[in-house]
Amino acid sequence: MSKTERDLMRAEFVQSAGWGNAGERLLAGDASFRKYYRLVRPRESAVVMDAPPPQEDVRPFVRIARHLIALGLSAPQILAEDAEHGFLLIEDFGDDTYARVLAAGGDEAELYGRATDVLVELYRAGEKSLLPGLGAYAGDALIEAAMLLPEWYLPEATGKPTPAEEAASYVAAWKECLAALPATAETLLLRDYHKDNLLWLPDRPGVKACGLLDFQDAQRGHPSYDLVSLIEDARRDVASDVHAACLQRYVTQAGIADAAGFRTGFALMSAQRHARIIGLFVRLLRRDGKPDYLPHLPRVWRMFERSLQHEALSPLRRWVDRLLPPPLRRIGAA
C-alpha cells in the first residue's frame, strides 16, 4: 500500500473518530513500523497510532492499556480504535518524556522513585496484575534472548564464528545460573520500562504521575526485570545513589520477605538483559546498518560485569572470562 493510500485511510479514521477538524503533525516513529501523529484543535489534543497490519497489531496495546488503567496506573485512554486497519486514537500525554525532563535538569531521584512506585504497585496487585494468555519471560525464553551475545558479539570481537560447543556451554552456564533463582511470584512485565517510554505527569497524584507507553509486548516474569530496565538503562548513567535507593525502595515498599533472594533475581535479570543488549547492539550494526548504539556498549559492559560478580552468576562469569577476556570487551569504546 502506498503512503498516499495509508494517509487517506488515516484521515478517514480521524474523521470517523470526530477529529476531522484537527490539525495533524508527525510526532515520531519507533523501531517498529508504528508511527504517531498529534492531532490538535482548540483546548485539546490527541495522538493517532498508525500501526499497519500485518506487521503490527494494535490489539495487545489496547488490552494492556485498559488493564493498566484498571489497576490505577497512567496508560493512555483509548479514544477510538480500528484494529482491522491498525489505527488507534489515544490520550495525549504531552512531550515530557523522562528523557527530556532529565536532560532539562529534572530531579532524577524523584522521577526514578515515582517510576519505581509503579512497579511496586504492579507487584502488590499480585495475580490481578496478570492477564490470561500472557507469555512467560522466564527459563528458556530468557536464555534464548541472551543468545545474542554468543551469536553476534563474540564473532564480532574475535573475528570468527562461535563454535557450536561454546554456544552449548553458554546455554549450560545459563541453565545453572537460573537454577539458583529463588522461587517468587511472577508479575506483569512491561518489558521496555525506561526513560524513553515514561512520561512525567506531575499534575497527577502518586503513581499516576508516571505515564506509561510502549507496553504492548508485556509478559509475565520475575518482578525485578522492569526495575533492571529502569535503573540499569543501556543509554543513560543512573547515579549510584539513585540506583541503590530505588532497589531498596522496591524491596521495602513491596514488602519483599526474602530481600536477598530478590537481589539474586535482580542480578540474574541484570546479566540476562545486558548480555542480550550487548549482542543486540552489534546485530543492529552488522545486520541493520545502525552504528548509533555502539557508543553505549562500554556502559552496558560495565553493568554486565557488575552483575556477574554475584555468586549466582559464577558459571556465566567463568564462560565470559574464558571467551571474552577484558581486551575483547572494548568494541564501541572511545
C-alpha positions as CSV (number, residue, x, y, z in Angstrom):
1,M,0.0,0.0,0.0
2,S,1.4,3.4,-0.9
3,K,2.0,6.2,1.5
4,T,-0.9,8.1,0.0
5,E,-3.3,5.3,0.5
6,R,-2.3,4.9,4.1
7,D,-2.6,8.6,4.6
8,L,-6.2,8.6,3.2
9,M,-7.1,5.7,5.5
10,R,-5.8,7.5,8.5
11,A,-7.7,10.6,7.5
12,E,-10.9,8.6,7.3
13,F,-10.3,7.1,10.7
14,V,-9.6,10.5,12.2
15,Q,-12.8,11.8,10.6
16,S,-14.9,8.9,11.9
17,A,-13.4,9.5,15.4
18,G,-14.8,13.1,15.3
19,W,-11.4,14.8,14.9
20,G,-11.6,15.7,11.2
21,N,-11.3,19.4,12.1
22,A,-7.9,19.0,13.9
23,G,-4.5,19.8,12.6
24,E,-2.1,16.9,12.3
25,R,1.7,16.6,12.6
26,L,4.0,13.7,12.7
27,L,5.3,13.1,16.2
28,A,7.6,10.1,15.8
29,G,8.2,6.6,14.6
30,D,9.9,3.9,16.6
31,A,11.9,0.8,16.0
32,S,8.8,-0.9,14.6
33,F,6.5,0.0,11.7
34,R,4.4,2.2,14.0
35,K,4.1,6.0,13.5
36,Y,2.5,8.6,15.7
37,Y,0.7,11.8,14.8
38,R,-0.6,14.5,17.1
39,L,-4.0,16.0,16.4
40,V,-4.5,19.5,17.7
41,R,-7.6,21.6,18.0
42,P,-8.6,24.4,20.4
43,R,-8.0,23.4,24.0
44,E,-7.4,19.7,23.3
45,S,-5.2,17.2,21.5
46,A,-4.9,13.5,20.9
47,V,-2.5,11.1,19.3
48,V,-3.0,8.7,16.4
49,M,-1.1,5.5,16.4
50,D,-0.6,4.3,12.9
51,A,0.4,0.6,13.1
52,P,-0.1,-1.0,9.7
53,P,-1.1,-4.7,9.5
54,P,0.2,-7.3,9.0
55,Q,3.5,-6.1,10.5
56,E,1.7,-4.6,13.6
57,D,-1.3,-5.4,15.7
58,V,-2.8,-2.8,17.9
59,R,-5.0,-5.2,20.0
60,P,-2.3,-6.0,22.6
61,F,-1.7,-2.3,23.2
62,V,-5.4,-1.8,23.7
63,R,-5.7,-4.8,26.0
64,I,-2.7,-3.9,28.2
65,A,-3.6,-0.1,28.3
66,R,-7.1,-0.8,29.6
67,H,-5.7,-3.3,32.1
68,L,-3.1,-0.8,33.4
69,I,-5.8,1.9,33.8
70,A,-8.0,-0.5,35.7
71,L,-5.1,-1.1,38.1
72,G,-4.9,2.6,38.8
73,L,-1.9,3.5,36.6
74,S,-1.5,6.1,33.8
75,A,-1.7,4.4,30.5
76,P,-3.3,6.4,27.6
77,Q,-7.1,6.2,27.4
78,I,-8.2,4.6,24.1
79,L,-10.5,7.2,22.5
80,A,-11.2,5.3,19.2
81,E,-9.9,2.2,17.5
82,D,-9.9,0.4,14.2
83,A,-7.9,-2.7,14.9
84,E,-8.6,-4.2,11.4
85,H,-6.7,-1.4,9.7
86,G,-4.2,-0.7,12.6
87,F,-5.3,2.7,13.9
88,L,-5.8,4.0,17.4
89,L,-6.7,7.4,18.7
90,I,-5.2,7.7,22.2
91,E,-4.9,10.2,25.0
92,D,-2.1,12.7,24.5
93,F,0.4,12.6,27.4
94,G,2.4,15.5,26.0
95,D,6.1,15.7,25.3
96,D,7.7,15.4,28.8
97,T,9.3,12.0,28.5
98,Y,11.6,11.1,31.3
99,A,14.5,11.5,28.9
100,R,13.6,15.1,28.1
101,V,12.8,16.1,31.7
102,L,16.1,14.6,32.9
103,A,18.0,16.4,30.1
104,A,16.5,19.6,31.2
105,G,17.7,19.1,34.8
106,G,14.7,17.3,36.3
107,D,15.0,15.7,39.7
108,E,16.5,12.3,39.0
109,A,15.7,10.8,42.4
110,E,12.0,12.0,42.2
111,L,11.5,10.7,38.7
112,Y,13.1,7.3,39.3
113,G,11.4,7.0,42.7
114,R,8.0,7.5,41.1
115,A,8.7,5.0,38.3
116,T,9.8,2.5,41.0
117,D,6.5,3.0,42.8
118,V,4.6,2.0,39.6
119,L,6.5,-1.3,39.7
120,V,5.7,-1.7,43.4
121,E,2.0,-1.2,42.6
122,L,2.2,-4.0,40.0
123,Y,3.8,-6.3,42.5
124,R,1.2,-5.5,45.1
125,A,-1.5,-6.3,42.7
126,G,-0.3,-9.9,42.7
127,E,-2.4,-12.2,40.4
128,K,-4.6,-9.2,39.5
129,S,-1.6,-7.7,37.6
130,L,-1.5,-10.7,35.2
131,L,-3.8,-11.2,32.2
132,P,-4.8,-14.6,30.8
133,G,-2.6,-15.8,27.9
134,L,0.4,-13.6,28.7
135,G,3.7,-15.3,27.7
136,A,6.3,-16.1,30.3
137,Y,9.6,-14.3,30.1
138,A,11.4,-16.9,32.1
139,G,13.6,-20.0,31.8
140,D,14.3,-21.0,28.2
141,A,12.9,-17.7,26.9
142,L,15.4,-15.7,28.9
143,I,18.3,-17.9,27.6
144,E,17.1,-17.6,24.0
145,A,17.0,-13.8,24.2
146,A,20.5,-13.8,25.8
147,M,21.9,-15.9,22.9
148,L,22.6,-12.6,21.0
149,L,25.9,-12.4,23.0
150,P,27.5,-15.6,21.5
151,E,25.7,-15.2,18.2
152,W,26.6,-11.6,17.4
153,Y,29.0,-10.1,19.9
154,L,31.5,-12.9,20.3
155,P,32.1,-13.3,16.5
156,E,32.5,-9.5,16.2
157,A,35.1,-9.5,19.0
158,T,37.1,-12.5,17.8
159,G,36.6,-12.3,14.1
160,K,35.4,-15.9,13.8
161,P,32.2,-17.8,14.3
162,T,31.3,-19.0,17.7
163,P,31.9,-22.8,17.9
164,A,28.8,-24.8,18.5
165,E,30.3,-26.4,21.6
166,E,30.9,-23.0,23.1
167,A,27.3,-21.8,22.3
168,A,26.2,-25.0,24.1
169,S,28.4,-24.3,27.1
170,Y,26.9,-20.8,27.3
171,V,23.4,-22.3,27.4
172,A,24.5,-24.8,30.1
173,A,26.0,-21.9,32.1
174,W,22.7,-20.0,32.0
175,K,20.7,-23.1,33.0
176,E,23.0,-23.5,36.0
177,C,22.6,-19.8,36.9
178,L,18.8,-19.8,36.6
179,A,18.6,-22.9,38.7
180,A,19.8,-20.7,41.6
181,L,16.9,-18.3,41.1
182,P,14.8,-18.3,44.3
183,A,11.1,-19.1,43.7
184,T,8.9,-16.0,43.6
185,A,5.5,-15.0,42.4
186,E,5.5,-13.6,38.8
187,T,4.3,-10.2,38.0
188,L,3.4,-8.2,34.9
189,L,6.5,-7.1,32.9
190,L,6.1,-4.1,30.7
191,R,9.5,-5.1,29.1
192,D,10.7,-1.8,27.8
193,Y,10.5,0.2,31.0
194,H,13.0,3.0,30.7
195,K,13.3,6.8,30.3
196,D,12.1,7.0,26.7
197,N,8.8,5.2,27.4
198,L,7.9,7.0,30.6
199,L,6.1,10.4,30.7
200,W,6.3,12.9,33.6
201,L,2.7,13.9,34.5
202,P,3.3,15.9,37.7
203,D,-0.2,17.2,38.0
204,R,-1.4,13.6,38.6
205,P,-1.2,12.1,42.1
206,G,1.0,9.3,43.3
207,V,1.9,6.6,40.8
208,K,-0.3,8.3,38.2
209,A,2.4,10.9,37.8
210,C,4.4,8.4,35.8
211,G,2.8,7.9,32.3
212,L,3.3,4.6,30.6
213,L,3.9,3.9,26.9
214,D,5.2,1.0,24.7
215,F,3.9,-1.9,26.8
216,Q,2.3,-3.9,24.0
217,D,4.9,-6.7,24.4
218,A,4.1,-7.2,28.1
219,Q,4.7,-10.6,29.5
220,R,4.9,-12.2,33.0
221,G,8.1,-12.9,34.8
222,H,10.5,-12.1,37.7
223,P,9.4,-8.9,39.4
224,S,12.9,-7.4,39.3
225,Y,13.1,-7.4,35.5
226,D,11.5,-4.0,34.8
227,L,13.4,-2.5,37.7
228,V,16.6,-3.5,36.0
229,S,15.3,-1.9,32.8
230,L,14.7,1.3,34.6
231,I,17.8,1.8,36.8
232,E,20.3,0.0,34.5
233,D,19.5,1.9,31.4
234,A,21.7,1.0,28.4
235,R,21.7,4.6,27.2
236,R,22.0,6.6,30.4
237,D,24.1,6.5,33.5
238,V,21.9,6.4,36.6
239,A,23.5,7.9,39.7
240,S,24.7,5.1,42.0
241,D,22.8,6.5,45.0
242,V,19.6,6.6,42.9
243,H,20.2,3.1,41.8
244,A,20.6,1.9,45.4
245,A,17.7,3.9,46.6
246,C,15.3,2.6,44.0
247,L,16.3,-1.0,44.7
248,Q,15.9,-0.6,48.4
249,R,12.6,1.4,47.8
250,Y,11.2,-1.5,45.9
251,V,12.2,-4.2,48.4
252,T,10.8,-2.1,51.3
253,Q,7.6,-0.8,49.8
254,A,6.7,-4.1,48.1
255,G,7.2,-5.9,51.4
256,I,9.6,-8.4,49.9
257,A,10.1,-11.1,52.6
258,D,13.3,-12.6,51.0
259,A,15.3,-9.5,50.2
260,A,18.5,-11.5,49.5
261,G,16.6,-13.7,47.1
262,F,15.1,-10.7,45.3
263,R,18.6,-9.2,44.9
264,T,19.8,-12.5,43.5
265,G,16.9,-12.4,41.0
266,F,17.9,-8.8,40.2
267,A,21.5,-9.8,39.4
268,L,20.3,-12.6,37.2
269,M,17.8,-10.4,35.3
270,S,20.5,-7.7,35.0
271,A,23.0,-10.2,33.5
272,Q,20.4,-11.5,31.1
273,R,19.3,-8.1,29.9
274,H,22.8,-6.8,29.4
275,A,24.0,-9.9,27.6
276,R,21.1,-9.6,25.2
277,I,21.7,-5.9,24.7
278,I,25.4,-6.3,24.1
279,G,24.6,-8.7,21.3
280,L,21.7,-6.6,20.0
281,F,23.8,-3.5,19.5
282,V,26.3,-5.5,17.4
283,R,23.4,-7.0,15.4
284,L,22.0,-3.5,14.8
285,L,25.4,-2.6,13.4
286,R,26.1,-5.6,11.2
287,R,22.6,-6.7,10.1
288,D,20.7,-3.4,10.1
289,G,23.5,-0.9,9.4
290,K,22.8,1.1,12.6
291,P,26.1,2.0,14.4
292,D,24.5,4.7,16.6
293,Y,24.2,2.3,19.6
294,L,27.9,1.3,19.7
295,P,28.9,4.2,22.0
296,H,26.7,2.7,24.7
297,L,28.4,-0.6,24.7
298,P,31.1,0.3,27.3
299,R,28.3,1.3,29.7
300,V,26.4,-2.0,29.2
301,W,29.6,-3.9,29.6
302,R,30.3,-2.2,33.0
303,M,26.8,-3.1,34.2
304,F,27.1,-6.7,32.9
305,E,30.5,-7.1,34.7
306,R,28.9,-5.8,37.9
307,S,26.1,-8.3,37.7
308,L,28.4,-11.1,37.0
309,Q,30.1,-10.6,40.4
310,H,27.1,-12.1,42.1
311,E,27.8,-15.7,43.3
312,A,24.7,-17.0,41.5
313,L,26.3,-15.8,38.2
314,S,29.6,-17.6,38.7
315,P,29.0,-20.2,35.9
316,L,28.3,-17.5,33.4
317,R,31.2,-15.3,34.7
318,R,33.6,-18.2,34.0
319,W,32.3,-18.5,30.4
320,V,32.6,-14.8,29.8
321,D,36.1,-14.6,31.4
322,R,37.3,-17.5,29.3
323,L,35.8,-16.4,25.9
324,L,35.6,-12.7,26.3
325,P,38.5,-11.5,28.4
326,P,38.7,-7.7,29.0
327,P,40.6,-6.9,25.8
328,L,37.6,-8.2,23.8
329,R,35.1,-6.1,25.7
330,R,36.2,-2.8,24.1
331,I,34.0,-2.6,21.0
332,G,32.4,0.8,21.0
333,A,35.0,2.2,23.4
334,A,36.1,5.7,22.6
